[in-house]
Amino acid sequence: MGRGALREYVRGSLWVLPGLSVLAALAAGAALSSVRVGPRSLLAFQGTPDDARTLLLGITGTMITIIALLLGLAVVALQLSSTQFSPRLLRNFLRDRPNQVVLSAFVATFAYSAAGLYTVGVSGGNRTAAFPRLAVSGAIVLLFASLGLLVFFADHLLHSIQVDAIMETVQRNTLAVIEDGLLTGGQQAPEAPAWAVPVLSRHSGYVQAVRPGRLLPCAARHGVCLRLRPRVGEHVVAGTTLAWIWRDSAADPAPDPAAFARILDSGVRIGFERTVEQDAAFGIRQLVDVACKALSPAVNDPYTAVQAIDHLSVIFCALARRPLGYHVARDGSGAAVIVPGRRFPEYLAVMCGLIRRYGASEPTVAHALLRLLSSCAAVAGDDPERCAAIEEQARIVVSDAEREVAQPADLALTHAEAQSVLQTVASRRPLSHPPDGEPDEPHTPAPPR
């Protein structure tokens, strides 16, 4: 398991941090047991050995009850999140650091108190009056800390299952990927020629992350160009093409694909599920799922769908400012590693298409989508591809609304929103200049019918 895969596993695991906390608690108990303090010390437990054992027994039983309660509440939250919003949100709850910290504190308190029963009041199978008073005082401190964390956990859980908090978390995680994790695109990527040699995938699963820095030295050493077939977040099947490799000319000796199989395993991480590490589309998918669930006949909650679109607006405005598409890493020898990526129109079409089809009959959803497109147009610059994609999606939204919405007043508002989008797109396009050197007036497309 690579370092990145191990880090993702640890962050999404509920047992790693509690397991480490048990070891830390046992080490702390052993250290405190070696410290001798007198019975008159303010830090020393003032009771008898029997009192200390009774206290530790009570703490141990209490912690078992609290751990069972905590896990039960967590399961209820996971079930609610899965059925009400999206099953892809479960990973966010598993990665929630406060939940892991609270569970670790409870498990550590239980382990600390249970281990203390082996040393308090007994020695060599016989009763003794000497016992580690400071260590017993430590159990009391852990008990009060655990009770405080129980109250914090209840408050955190109630807030974390609110739809606003869920969508805010997805938005924050996705923006972090766009800013730091997403591979920079926009470069011109050479196509794989006819003499390119395919390298087959040795595993089935989703492409979770790609490390071009690990692939480029191998490509330079063999004097080849390497181009991945799947994008980050896409599924690949073992035995199918994972990448193509080729040299400059068909007359050159064909590269050996077996030499690249191992380096591809280390540079391209394939797992059984999608992760948000380099996959901004996964975060978008989570918010789209929330919107589609809210628009289903069983839920019928358009306002939640509008909230999801508002959060998507923040994400798409961040995407509109960033160069997207193919990522190309080169070195001085002519070797290159090409990683395919999604372009802005592809992100936009998938998001708008799903929500538009589910919410075509609800004017507020169409208005929210048009506001998203208007915001994207305001920050997208003069990129003709992005302007055309925004304009096309606006026309499709209006076309679906005209087919599904019966009230003319609702359609009038939709047309006004669409006109605002088209005007914003037109204002961002560069002005053309006629032969006499005088600039033309900006052209505003007609509003959708």
C-alpha positions as a Markdown table, in Angstrom:
| # | Residue | x | y | z |
|---|---|---|---|---|
| 1 | Met | 0.0 | 0.0 | 0.0 |
| 2 | Gly | 1.4 | 3.4 | -1.0 |
| 3 | Arg | 1.8 | 6.3 | 1.2 |
| 4 | Gly | -1.1 | 8.2 | -0.3 |
| 5 | Ala | -3.4 | 5.1 | -0.2 |
| 6 | Leu | -2.4 | 4.6 | 3.5 |
| 7 | Arg | -3.1 | 8.2 | 4.3 |
| 8 | Glu | -6.6 | 8.0 | 2.7 |
| 9 | Tyr | -7.3 | 4.7 | 4.5 |
| 10 | Val | -6.3 | 6.1 | 7.9 |
| 11 | Arg | -8.4 | 9.2 | 7.4 |
| 12 | Gly | -11.5 | 7.2 | 6.5 |
| 13 | Ser | -11.1 | 4.5 | 9.2 |
| 14 | Leu | -12.9 | 4.5 | 12.6 |
| 15 | Trp | -10.5 | 2.0 | 14.2 |
| 16 | Val | -7.0 | 3.4 | 13.6 |
| 17 | Leu | -7.2 | 6.5 | 15.8 |
| 18 | Pro | -9.0 | 4.6 | 18.7 |
| 19 | Gly | -6.5 | 1.8 | 18.4 |
| 20 | Leu | -3.6 | 4.3 | 18.8 |
| 21 | Ser | -5.4 | 6.0 | 21.7 |
| 22 | Val | -5.6 | 2.6 | 23.5 |
| 23 | Leu | -1.8 | 2.3 | 23.2 |
| 24 | Ala | -1.3 | 5.9 | 24.4 |
| 25 | Ala | -3.6 | 5.3 | 27.4 |
| 26 | Leu | -1.8 | 2.2 | 28.4 |
| 27 | Ala | 1.6 | 3.9 | 28.1 |
| 28 | Ala | 0.3 | 6.9 | 30.2 |
| 29 | Gly | -1.1 | 4.6 | 32.8 |
| 30 | Ala | 2.2 | 2.8 | 33.1 |
| 31 | Ala | 4.1 | 6.1 | 33.4 |
| 32 | Leu | 1.7 | 7.5 | 36.1 |
| 33 | Ser | 1.9 | 4.2 | 38.0 |
| 34 | Ser | 5.6 | 4.6 | 38.4 |
| 35 | Val | 5.2 | 8.0 | 40.0 |
| 36 | Arg | 4.9 | 7.7 | 43.8 |
| 37 | Val | 3.0 | 10.5 | 45.6 |
| 38 | Gly | 2.0 | 10.6 | 49.2 |
| 39 | Pro | -1.6 | 10.3 | 50.3 |
| 40 | Arg | -1.6 | 14.0 | 51.4 |
| 41 | Ser | -0.7 | 15.3 | 47.9 |
| 42 | Leu | -3.4 | 17.3 | 46.1 |
| 43 | Leu | -2.9 | 15.1 | 43.0 |
| 44 | Ala | -3.3 | 11.8 | 44.9 |
| 45 | Phe | -6.5 | 9.8 | 45.2 |
| 46 | Gln | -7.6 | 10.0 | 48.8 |
| 47 | Gly | -9.5 | 6.8 | 49.1 |
| 48 | Thr | -8.5 | 3.2 | 50.0 |
| 49 | Pro | -7.5 | 0.5 | 47.5 |
| 50 | Asp | -11.1 | -0.9 | 47.6 |
| 51 | Asp | -12.4 | 2.6 | 46.8 |
| 52 | Ala | -10.0 | 2.9 | 43.9 |
| 53 | Arg | -11.1 | -0.5 | 42.5 |
| 54 | Thr | -14.7 | 0.4 | 42.9 |
| 55 | Leu | -14.1 | 3.7 | 41.1 |
| 56 | Leu | -12.3 | 2.0 | 38.2 |
| 57 | Leu | -15.0 | -0.7 | 37.9 |
| 58 | Gly | -17.6 | 2.1 | 37.7 |
| 59 | Ile | -15.7 | 4.0 | 35.0 |
| 60 | Thr | -15.1 | 0.9 | 33.0 |
| 61 | Gly | -18.9 | 0.0 | 33.0 |
| 62 | Thr | -19.8 | 3.6 | 32.2 |
| 63 | Met | -17.5 | 3.8 | 29.3 |
| 64 | Ile | -18.9 | 0.6 | 27.7 |
| 65 | Thr | -22.4 | 2.0 | 27.9 |
| 66 | Ile | -21.3 | 5.4 | 26.4 |
| 67 | Ile | -19.4 | 3.7 | 23.6 |
| 68 | Ala | -22.4 | 1.6 | 22.7 |
| 69 | Leu | -24.6 | 4.8 | 22.8 |
| 70 | Leu | -22.1 | 6.7 | 20.6 |
| 71 | Leu | -21.9 | 3.9 | 18.0 |
| 72 | Gly | -25.7 | 3.7 | 17.9 |
| 73 | Leu | -26.1 | 7.4 | 17.3 |
| 74 | Ala | -23.4 | 7.3 | 14.6 |
| 75 | Val | -25.2 | 4.4 | 12.8 |
| 76 | Val | -28.4 | 6.4 | 12.9 |
| 77 | Ala | -26.7 | 9.4 | 11.4 |
| 78 | Leu | -25.1 | 7.3 | 8.7 |
| 79 | Gln | -28.4 | 5.7 | 7.8 |
| 80 | Leu | -30.2 | 9.0 | 7.7 |
| 81 | Ser | -27.4 | 10.5 | 5.5 |
| 82 | Ser | -27.4 | 7.6 | 3.1 |
| 83 | Thr | -31.2 | 7.3 | 2.6 |
| 84 | Gln | -32.1 | 11.0 | 2.8 |
| 85 | Phe | -29.3 | 12.6 | 0.9 |
| 86 | Ser | -26.7 | 10.3 | -0.8 |
| 87 | Pro | -24.9 | 7.1 | -0.1 |
| 88 | Arg | -21.7 | 8.8 | -1.3 |
| 89 | Leu | -21.8 | 11.0 | 1.8 |
| 90 | Leu | -21.0 | 8.1 | 4.2 |
| 91 | Arg | -17.3 | 8.6 | 3.5 |
| 92 | Asn | -17.6 | 12.2 | 4.8 |
| 93 | Phe | -19.0 | 11.0 | 8.2 |
| 94 | Leu | -16.3 | 8.3 | 8.4 |
| 95 | Arg | -13.6 | 10.9 | 7.8 |
| 96 | Asp | -15.1 | 13.3 | 10.3 |
| 97 | Arg | -12.2 | 14.0 | 12.7 |
| 98 | Pro | -14.4 | 15.0 | 15.8 |
| 99 | Asn | -16.2 | 11.7 | 15.7 |
| 100 | Gln | -12.9 | 9.8 | 15.6 |
| 101 | Val | -11.5 | 11.9 | 18.4 |
| 102 | Val | -14.5 | 11.4 | 20.7 |
| 103 | Leu | -14.6 | 7.7 | 20.1 |
| 104 | Ser | -10.8 | 7.5 | 20.8 |
| 105 | Ala | -11.2 | 9.3 | 24.1 |
| 106 | Phe | -13.9 | 6.9 | 25.3 |
| 107 | Val | -12.0 | 3.8 | 24.2 |
| 108 | Ala | -8.8 | 5.2 | 25.8 |
| 109 | Thr | -10.7 | 5.9 | 29.1 |
| 110 | Phe | -12.0 | 2.4 | 29.1 |
| 111 | Ala | -8.6 | 0.8 | 28.4 |
| 112 | Tyr | -6.9 | 3.0 | 31.0 |
| 113 | Ser | -9.4 | 2.0 | 33.7 |
| 114 | Ala | -9.6 | -1.6 | 32.8 |
| 115 | Ala | -5.8 | -1.9 | 32.8 |
| 116 | Gly | -5.7 | -0.2 | 36.3 |
| 117 | Leu | -7.7 | -3.1 | 37.8 |
| 118 | Tyr | -4.6 | -5.3 | 37.4 |
| 119 | Thr | -2.4 | -3.1 | 39.6 |
| 120 | Val | -4.7 | -1.3 | 42.1 |
| 121 | Gly | -5.1 | -3.1 | 45.4 |
| 122 | Val | -3.5 | -6.3 | 44.3 |
| 123 | Ser | 0.1 | -7.5 | 44.0 |
| 124 | Gly | 1.2 | -11.0 | 43.2 |
| 125 | Gly | -2.4 | -12.3 | 43.8 |
| 126 | Asn | -2.6 | -10.8 | 47.3 |
| 127 | Arg | -4.3 | -7.7 | 48.6 |
| 128 | Thr | -2.0 | -4.7 | 49.2 |
| 129 | Ala | -2.5 | -1.3 | 50.8 |
| 130 | Ala | -0.1 | 0.4 | 48.3 |
| 131 | Phe | -1.5 | 1.5 | 44.9 |
| 132 | Pro | -0.6 | 4.1 | 42.3 |
| 133 | Arg | -2.7 | 7.0 | 43.6 |
| 134 | Leu | -1.7 | 9.4 | 40.8 |
| 135 | Ala | -2.8 | 6.9 | 38.2 |
| 136 | Val | -6.2 | 6.6 | 39.8 |
| 137 | Ser | -6.5 | 10.4 | 39.8 |
| 138 | Gly | -5.8 | 10.2 | 36.1 |
| 139 | Ala | -8.8 | 7.9 | 35.6 |
| 140 | Ile | -11.0 | 10.5 | 37.2 |
| 141 | Val | -9.6 | 13.2 | 34.9 |
| 142 | Leu | -10.3 | 11.0 | 31.9 |
| 143 | Leu | -13.9 | 10.4 | 33.1 |
| 144 | Phe | -14.7 | 14.1 | 33.3 |
| 145 | Ala | -13.1 | 14.7 | 30.0 |
| 146 | Ser | -15.1 | 11.9 | 28.4 |
| 147 | Leu | -18.4 | 13.3 | 29.9 |
| 148 | Gly | -17.5 | 16.7 | 28.4 |
| 149 | Leu | -16.8 | 15.1 | 25.0 |
| 150 | Leu | -20.1 | 13.2 | 25.2 |
| 151 | Val | -22.0 | 16.5 | 25.3 |
| 152 | Phe | -19.8 | 17.9 | 22.5 |
| 153 | Phe | -20.5 | 14.8 | 20.4 |
| 154 | Ala | -24.3 | 15.1 | 20.8 |
| 155 | Asp | -24.1 | 18.8 | 19.7 |
| 156 | His | -21.7 | 18.0 | 16.9 |
| 157 | Leu | -23.8 | 15.1 | 15.6 |
| 158 | Leu | -27.0 | 17.1 | 15.6 |
| 159 | His | -25.3 | 19.8 | 13.6 |
| 160 | Ser | -23.5 | 17.5 | 11.3 |
| 161 | Ile | -26.7 | 15.7 | 10.0 |
| 162 | Gln | -28.3 | 19.0 | 9.0 |
| 163 | Val | -28.4 | 19.3 | 5.3 |
| 164 | Asp | -26.8 | 22.8 | 5.4 |
| 165 | Ala | -23.8 | 21.4 | 7.3 |
| 166 | Ile | -23.5 | 18.4 | 5.0 |
| 167 | Met | -23.4 | 20.5 | 1.9 |
| 168 | Glu | -21.0 | 23.0 | 3.4 |
| 169 | Thr | -18.6 | 20.2 | 4.2 |
| 170 | Val | -18.8 | 18.9 | 0.6 |
| 171 | Gln | -18.3 | 22.4 | -0.7 |
| 172 | Arg | -15.3 | 23.0 | 1.5 |
| 173 | Asn | -13.7 | 19.7 | 0.6 |
| 174 | Thr | -14.3 | 20.2 | -3.1 |
| 175 | Leu | -12.8 | 23.7 | -3.1 |
| 176 | Ala | -9.7 | 22.4 | -1.4 |
| 177 | Val | -9.3 | 19.8 | -4.2 |
| 178 | Ile | -9.8 | 22.5 | -6.9 |
| 179 | Glu | -7.2 | 24.7 | -5.2 |
| 180 | Asp | -4.5 | 22.1 | -4.3 |
| 181 | Gly | -5.4 | 18.6 | -5.5 |
| 182 | Leu | -6.6 | 19.1 | -9.0 |
| 183 | Leu | -4.0 | 18.6 | -11.7 |
| 184 | Thr | -3.4 | 21.7 | -13.8 |
| 185 | Gly | -5.0 | 21.4 | -17.2 |
| 186 | Gly | -5.2 | 23.4 | -20.4 |
| 187 | Gln | -2.1 | 22.1 | -22.1 |
| 188 | Gln | -2.0 | 20.7 | -25.7 |
| 189 | Ala | -2.0 | 17.0 | -25.4 |
| 190 | Pro | -0.6 | 14.8 | -28.2 |
| 191 | Glu | -2.8 | 12.0 | -29.4 |
| 192 | Ala | -1.6 | 8.4 | -29.1 |
| 193 | Pro | -0.3 | 7.4 | -32.6 |
| 194 | Ala | -1.2 | 4.2 | -34.4 |
| 195 | Trp | 2.0 | 2.5 | -33.2 |
| 196 | Ala | 1.4 | 3.2 | -29.5 |
| 197 | Val | 1.7 | 0.2 | -27.3 |
| 198 | Pro | -1.1 | -0.4 | -24.7 |
| 199 | Val | -0.3 | -1.1 | -21.1 |
| 200 | Leu | -3.0 | -3.2 | -19.4 |
| 201 | Ser | -4.4 | -2.5 | -16.0 |
| 202 | Arg | -3.5 | -5.1 | -13.3 |
| 203 | His | -6.4 | -4.1 | -11.0 |
| 204 | Ser | -10.1 | -3.2 | -11.3 |
| 205 | Gly | -11.5 | -0.2 | -9.6 |
| 206 | Tyr | -11.6 | 3.6 | -9.7 |
| 207 | Val | -8.7 | 5.8 | -10.5 |
| 208 | Gln | -8.2 | 7.7 | -7.2 |
| 209 | Ala | -5.1 | 9.7 | -7.8 |
| 210 | Val | -2.3 | 10.1 | -10.4 |
| 211 | Arg | 1.3 | 11.1 | -9.6 |
| 212 | Pro | 2.9 | 12.4 | -12.9 |
| 213 | Gly | 6.1 | 13.1 | -11.0 |
| 214 | Arg | 6.6 | 9.3 | -10.4 |
| 215 | Leu | 5.8 | 8.4 | -14.0 |
| 216 | Leu | 7.9 | 11.0 | -15.8 |
| 217 | Pro | 11.3 | 9.7 | -14.7 |
| 218 | Cys | 10.5 | 6.3 | -16.0 |
| 219 | Ala | 9.1 | 7.7 | -19.3 |
| 220 | Ala | 12.3 | 9.8 | -19.7 |
| 221 | Arg | 14.5 | 6.8 | -19.0 |
| 222 | His | 12.9 | 4.8 | -21.7 |
| 223 | Gly | 12.5 | 7.7 | -24.1 |
| 224 | Val | 8.7 | 7.4 | -24.5 |
| 225 | Cys | 5.5 | 9.4 | -24.1 |
| 226 | Leu | 2.9 | 8.0 | -21.8 |
| 227 | Arg | -0.8 | 8.8 | -22.0 |
| 228 | Leu | -3.3 | 7.5 | -19.5 |
| 229 | Arg | -6.7 | 6.4 | -20.9 |
| 230 | Pro | -9.1 | 6.9 | -17.8 |
| 231 | Arg | -9.5 | 10.2 | -16.0 |
| 232 | Val | -9.3 | 10.5 | -12.3 |
| 233 | Gly | -12.6 | 9.2 | -10.9 |
| 234 | Glu | -13.3 | 6.8 | -13.8 |
| 235 | His | -13.6 | 3.1 | -13.5 |
| 236 | Val | -11.1 | 0.7 | -15.1 |
| 237 | Val | -11.3 | -3.0 | -15.5 |
| 238 | Ala | -8.3 | -5.4 | -15.1 |
| 239 | Gly | -7.0 | -6.5 | -18.4 |
| 240 | Thr | -8.2 | -3.3 | -20.3 |
| 241 | Thr | -6.0 | -0.5 | -21.4 |
| 242 | Leu | -4.7 | 1.7 | -18.6 |
| 243 | Ala | -2.2 | 3.7 | -20.7 |
| 244 | Trp | -0.5 | 4.0 | -24.0 |
| 245 | Ile | 3.3 | 4.3 | -24.5 |
| 246 | Trp | 5.1 | 5.2 | -27.7 |
| 247 | Arg | 8.3 | 6.6 | -29.2 |
| 248 | Asp | 8.7 | 9.4 | -31.7 |
| 249 | Ser | 8.7 | 7.2 | -34.8 |
| 250 | Ala | 7.1 | 3.9 | -35.8 |
| 251 | Ala | 10.6 | 2.8 | -37.0 |
| 252 | Asp | 11.9 | 3.0 | -33.4 |
| 253 | Pro | 11.8 | -0.2 | -31.4 |
| 254 | Ala | 8.5 | -0.7 | -29.6 |
| 255 | Pro | 8.7 | -0.1 | -25.8 |
| 256 | Asp | 8.1 | -3.0 | -23.5 |
| 257 | Pro | 4.8 | -2.6 | -21.6 |
| 258 | Ala | 5.9 | -4.9 | -18.8 |
| 259 | Ala | 8.6 | -2.4 | -17.8 |
| 260 | Phe | 5.8 | 0.2 | -17.1 |
| 261 | Ala | 3.4 | -2.1 | -15.3 |
| 262 | Arg | 5.1 | -1.7 | -11.9 |
| 263 | Ile | 5.7 | 2.1 | -12.2 |
| 264 | Leu | 2.0 | 2.6 | -13.2 |
| 265 | Asp | 1.0 | 0.7 | -10.0 |
| 266 | Ser | 2.9 | 3.3 | -7.9 |
| 267 | Gly | 2.0 | 6.4 | -10.0 |
| 268 | Val | -1.7 | 5.5 | -10.6 |
| 269 | Arg | -3.7 | 4.6 | -7.5 |
| 270 | Ile | -6.7 | 2.4 | -8.2 |
| 271 | Gly | -9.1 | 1.6 | -5.4 |
| 272 | Phe | -12.6 | 0.1 | -4.9 |
| 273 | Glu | -14.2 | 3.5 | -4.3 |
| 274 | Arg | -13.9 | 7.1 | -5.5 |
| 275 | Thr | -12.1 | 9.6 | -3.2 |
| 276 | Val | -12.0 | 13.3 | -3.2 |
| 277 | Glu | -8.2 | 13.6 | -3.2 |
| 278 | Gln | -7.9 | 14.6 | -6.9 |
| 279 | Asp | -11.5 | 14.2 | -8.0 |
| 280 | Ala | -13.5 | 17.4 | -7.9 |
| 281 | Ala | -16.2 | 15.7 | -9.9 |
| 282 | Phe | -16.8 | 13.4 | -6.9 |
| 283 | Gly | -17.7 | 16.4 | -4.7 |
| 284 | Ile | -20.0 | 17.7 | -7.4 |
| 285 | Arg | -21.6 | 14.3 | -7.7 |
| 286 | Gln | -22.4 | 14.4 | -4.0 |
| 287 | Leu | -24.2 | 17.7 | -4.2 |
| 288 | Val | -26.0 | 16.7 | -7.4 |
| 289 | Asp | -27.2 | 13.5 | -5.5 |
| 290 | Val | -28.6 | 15.7 | -2.7 |
| 291 | Ala | -30.4 | 17.9 | -5.3 |
| 292 | Cys | -31.8 | 14.9 | -7.2 |
| 293 | Lys | -32.9 | 13.2 | -3.9 |
| 294 | Ala | -34.7 | 16.3 | -2.9 |
| 295 | Leu | -36.5 | 16.5 | -6.2 |
| 296 | Ser | -37.7 | 12.9 | -6.1 |
| 297 | Pro | -41.4 | 12.3 | -5.6 |
| 298 | Ala | -40.8 | 10.6 | -2.3 |
| 299 | Val | -39.1 | 13.7 | -0.8 |
| 300 | Asn | -40.5 | 16.6 | -2.9 |
| 301 | Asp | -38.2 | 19.3 | -1.3 |
| 302 | Pro | -37.3 | 21.8 | -4.1 |
| 303 | Tyr | -35.8 | 24.2 | -1.6 |
| 304 | Thr | -33.1 | 21.7 | -0.6 |
| 305 | Ala | -32.3 | 21.3 | -4.3 |
| 306 | Val | -32.0 | 25.1 | -4.7 |
| 307 | Gln | -29.6 | 25.1 | -1.7 |
| 308 | Ala | -27.5 | 22.4 | -3.3 |
| 309 | Ile | -27.3 | 24.4 | -6.5 |
| 310 | Asp | -26.2 | 27.5 | -4.5 |
| 311 | His | -23.3 | 25.4 | -3.1 |
| 312 | Leu | -22.6 | 24.2 | -6.6 |
| 313 | Ser | -22.4 | 27.8 | -7.8 |
| 314 | Val | -19.4 | 28.4 | -5.5 |
| 315 | Ile | -17.7 | 25.3 | -6.8 |
| 316 | Phe | -18.3 | 26.0 | -10.5 |
| 317 | Cys | -17.1 | 29.6 | -10.1 |
| 318 | Ala | -13.9 | 28.2 | -8.7 |
| 319 | Leu | -13.6 | 25.8 | -11.6 |
| 320 | Ala | -14.4 | 28.6 | -14.1 |
| 321 | Arg | -11.2 | 30.4 | -13.0 |
| 322 | Arg | -9.0 | 27.4 | -13.3 |
| 323 | Pro | -7.3 | 25.9 | -16.4 |
| 324 | Leu | -9.0 | 22.5 | -16.9 |
| 325 | Gly | -8.4 | 19.6 | -19.3 |
| 326 | Tyr | -5.4 | 17.6 | -20.1 |
| 327 | His | -2.4 | 17.8 | -17.8 |
| 328 | Val | 1.0 | 17.3 | -19.6 |
| 329 | Ala | 4.3 | 16.8 | -17.8 |
| 330 | Arg | 7.4 | 17.1 | -19.9 |
| 331 | Asp | 11.2 | 17.0 | -19.4 |
| 332 | Gly | 14.0 | 18.2 | -21.6 |
| 333 | Ser | 14.5 | 14.9 | -23.4 |
| 334 | Gly | 11.1 | 15.0 | -25.1 |
| 335 | Ala | 9.4 | 12.4 | -22.8 |
| 336 | Ala | 5.9 | 13.3 | -21.6 |
| 337 | Val | 3.2 | 12.1 | -19.3 |
| 338 | Ile | -0.3 | 13.0 | -20.4 |
| 339 | Val | -3.1 | 12.7 | -17.8 |
| 340 | Pro | -6.6 | 13.3 | -19.3 |
| 341 | Gly | -8.9 | 15.6 | -17.4 |
| 342 | Arg | -12.5 | 17.0 | -17.6 |
| 343 | Arg | -13.0 | 20.3 | -19.3 |
| 344 | Phe | -15.4 | 22.9 | -18.0 |
| 345 | Pro | -18.2 | 22.1 | -20.4 |
| 346 | Glu | -18.1 | 18.5 | -19.3 |
| 347 | Tyr | -18.4 | 19.4 | -15.6 |
| 348 | Leu | -21.3 | 21.8 | -16.5 |
| 349 | Ala | -23.2 | 19.4 | -18.7 |
| 350 | Val | -23.2 | 16.6 | -16.1 |
| 351 | Met | -24.3 | 18.8 | -13.3 |
| 352 | Cys | -27.0 | 20.8 | -15.2 |
| 353 | Gly | -28.2 | 17.8 | -17.0 |
| 354 | Leu | -29.1 | 15.7 | -14.0 |
| 355 | Ile | -30.7 | 18.5 | -12.0 |
| 356 | Arg | -32.5 | 19.9 | -15.0 |
| 357 | Arg | -34.1 | 16.7 | -15.9 |
| 358 | Tyr | -35.4 | 16.0 | -12.4 |
| 359 | Gly | -36.5 | 19.6 | -11.7 |
| 360 | Ala | -37.7 | 20.7 | -15.1 |
| 361 | Ser | -41.2 | 21.3 | -13.8 |
| 362 | Glu | -40.2 | 23.4 | -10.9 |
| 363 | Pro | -39.4 | 27.1 | -11.8 |
| 364 | Thr | -37.3 | 27.8 | -8.7 |
| 365 | Val | -34.9 | 25.0 | -9.7 |
| 366 | Ala | -34.6 | 26.5 | -13.2 |
| 367 | His | -34.0 | 29.9 | -11.8 |
| 368 | Ala | -31.3 | 28.6 | -9.5 |
| 369 | Leu | -29.5 | 26.9 | -12.4 |
| 370 | Leu | -29.7 | 30.0 | -14.4 |
| 371 | Arg | -28.2 | 32.0 | -11.5 |
| 372 | Leu | -25.4 | 29.5 | -11.3 |
| 373 | Leu | -24.7 | 29.9 | -15.1 |
| 374 | Ser | -24.8 | 33.7 | -14.7 |
| 375 | Ser | -22.3 | 33.6 | -11.9 |
| 376 | Cys | -20.0 | 31.3 | -13.9 |
| 377 | Ala | -20.3 | 33.7 | -16.9 |
| 378 | Ala | -19.2 | 36.6 | -14.7 |
| 379 | Val | -16.0 | 34.9 | -13.7 |
| 380 | Ala | -15.2 | 32.7 | -16.7 |
| 381 | Gly | -13.4 | 35.4 | -18.7 |
| 382 | Asp | -13.5 | 35.5 | -22.5 |
| 383 | Asp | -12.9 | 31.7 | -23.1 |
| 384 | Pro | -15.1 | 31.0 | -26.1 |
| 385 | Glu | -15.5 | 27.3 | -25.1 |
| 386 | Arg | -16.8 | 28.1 | -21.7 |
| 387 | Cys | -19.0 | 31.0 | -22.9 |
| 388 | Ala | -20.5 | 28.7 | -25.5 |
| 389 | Ala | -21.1 | 25.9 | -22.9 |
| 390 | Ile | -22.8 | 28.4 | -20.5 |
| 391 | Glu | -25.0 | 29.7 | -23.3 |
| 392 | Glu | -26.0 | 26.3 | -24.4 |
| 393 | Gln | -26.9 | 25.1 | -20.9 |
| 394 | Ala | -29.0 | 28.3 | -20.4 |
| 395 | Arg | -31.0 | 27.5 | -23.6 |
| 396 | Ile | -31.5 | 23.9 | -22.6 |
| 397 | Val | -32.8 | 24.9 | -19.2 |
| 398 | Val | -35.3 | 27.3 | -20.7 |
| 399 | Ser | -36.3 | 24.8 | -23.4 |
| 400 | Asp | -37.1 | 22.2 | -20.7 |
| 401 | Ala | -39.0 | 24.8 | -18.6 |
| 402 | Glu | -41.1 | 25.8 | -21.6 |
| 403 | Arg | -42.1 | 22.2 | -22.1 |
| 404 | Glu | -42.9 | 21.4 | -18.4 |
| 405 | Val | -44.1 | 24.7 | -16.8 |
| 406 | Ala | -47.7 | 25.7 | -17.6 |
| 407 | Gln | -47.9 | 29.2 | -16.0 |
| 408 | Pro | -46.8 | 32.1 | -18.2 |
| 409 | Ala | -45.8 | 34.1 | -15.2 |
| 410 | Asp | -43.3 | 31.5 | -14.1 |
| 411 | Leu | -41.9 | 31.3 | -17.7 |
| 412 | Ala | -41.6 | 35.0 | -17.8 |
| 413 | Leu | -39.3 | 34.9 | -14.8 |
| 414 | Thr | -37.3 | 32.1 | -16.3 |
| 415 | His | -36.9 | 34.0 | -19.6 |
| 416 | Ala | -35.7 | 37.1 | -17.6 |
| 417 | Glu | -33.1 | 35.0 | -15.8 |
| 418 | Ala | -31.9 | 33.4 | -19.1 |
| 419 | Gln | -31.7 | 36.9 | -20.7 |
| 420 | Ser | -29.4 | 37.9 | -17.8 |
| 421 | Val | -27.2 | 34.9 | -18.4 |
| 422 | Leu | -26.9 | 35.6 | -22.1 |
| 423 | Gln | -26.2 | 39.3 | -21.6 |
| 424 | Thr | -23.4 | 38.4 | -19.1 |
| 425 | Val | -21.9 | 35.9 | -21.6 |
| 426 | Ala | -22.1 | 38.5 | -24.4 |
| 427 | Ser | -20.4 | 41.1 | -22.2 |
| 428 | Arg | -17.5 | 38.7 | -21.5 |
| 429 | Arg | -16.8 | 38.0 | -25.2 |
| 430 | Pro | -14.0 | 40.1 | -26.8 |
| 431 | Leu | -15.2 | 42.8 | -29.1 |
| 432 | Ser | -14.6 | 42.3 | -32.8 |
| 433 | His | -13.1 | 45.1 | -34.9 |
| 434 | Pro | -14.3 | 46.0 | -38.4 |
| 435 | Pro | -11.9 | 46.8 | -41.2 |
| 436 | Asp | -12.2 | 50.6 | -40.6 |
| 437 | Gly | -10.8 | 50.1 | -37.1 |
| 438 | Glu | -13.9 | 51.1 | -35.2 |
| 439 | Pro | -15.1 | 48.6 | -32.6 |
| 440 | Asp | -18.5 | 46.9 | -33.1 |
| 441 | Glu | -21.2 | 47.0 | -30.5 |
| 442 | Pro | -21.3 | 43.9 | -28.3 |
| 443 | His | -23.9 | 41.5 | -29.7 |
| 444 | Thr | -26.5 | 40.1 | -27.2 |
| 445 | Pro | -28.1 | 36.9 | -28.3 |
| 446 | Ala | -31.9 | 36.8 | -28.4 |
| 447 | Pro | -33.5 | 35.3 | -25.3 |
| 448 | Pro | -34.5 | 31.6 | -25.5 |
| 449 | Arg | -38.0 | 30.9 | -26.6 |
